[in-house]
Amino acid sequence: MRLACLIFALATIAHADPWAITHGGLSPDKRLGVAVYPQTTEHADEPDGTVLLVDAIQEKIIDPLEEVDSTGGTWGKTTENVYCVWSADSRLLAVNFRTGRMMRSCQLYRIEGRRAVPLDLPDPRTHPKGKILDVLGYSANPGAEIELQPNEDIIERRWGFMPKEGHWDEDYSKFGIKDFEGIGGVLLFVYRIDKDKNVKIVDVITEPEKK
């Protein structure tokens, strides 16, 4: 009997999920978390890139977040390639993740009970200022990340822009955006969720200069 119990205990340990809460992954209400599988070695060639929504209280997996990945496009470590931002009420979750050596991407979720429902951000071109994207392309290392503001604004920060062919001398101020540089410039796309729970774009601005 003791031997059987020991075997069962060892089997349970061996099959326990070795996931770890990622940076910023624990929700403010401490109920949910975003977790990744740590690499077994620092230079693992094929790490498990699954990103998980977990029950932080019971320490159990709820579901994979299929829209994101922790492998970093073969760069970095799974435990360093994902960082999260939660709204103060734990109802919105932004997962920012590495997709290459200098490339980043992001995904926004609405939390409904124990589910993370992916939210698509609307095309910025639906806003007059967003028409600037008609004359911009991206460099070899584009990036985007989401920040959630205390006033409930959703800020998508994008970088890695470059002018499209034929637009190298473009006057970007005609789009209502001041002090934007076509090469190396950063744009902030401001979104809000309306009373019908739809995400709407409300502004496009440049990144304020750091003092």
HELIX and SHEET records of a PDB file:
HELIX    1   1 ARG A    2  ALA A   14  1                                  13    
HELIX    2   2 GLY A   72  THR A   74  5                                   3    
HELIX    3   3 PRO A  124  THR A  126  5                                   3    
HELIX    4   4 PRO A  128  VAL A  135  5                                   8    
HELIX    5   5 TYR A  172  PHE A  175  5                                   4    
SHEET    1   A 4 ALA A  20  ILE A  21  0                                        
SHEET    2   A 4 LEU A  32  VAL A  36 -1                                        
SHEET    3   A 4 VAL A  51  ASP A  55 -1                                        
SHEET    4   A 4 LYS A  60  PRO A  64 -1                                        
SHEET    1   B 4 VAL A  82  TRP A  86  0                                        
SHEET    2   B 4 LEU A  92  ARG A  98 -1                                        
SHEET    3   B 4 ARG A 104  GLU A 112 -1                                        
SHEET    4   B 4 ARG A 115  LEU A 119 -1                                        
SHEET    1   C 4 LEU A 136  LEU A 148  0                                        
SHEET    2   C 4 ILE A 154  PRO A 163 -1                                        
SHEET    3   C 4 LEU A 187  ILE A 193 -1                                        
SHEET    4   C 4 VAL A 199  THR A 206 -1                                        
END                                                                             
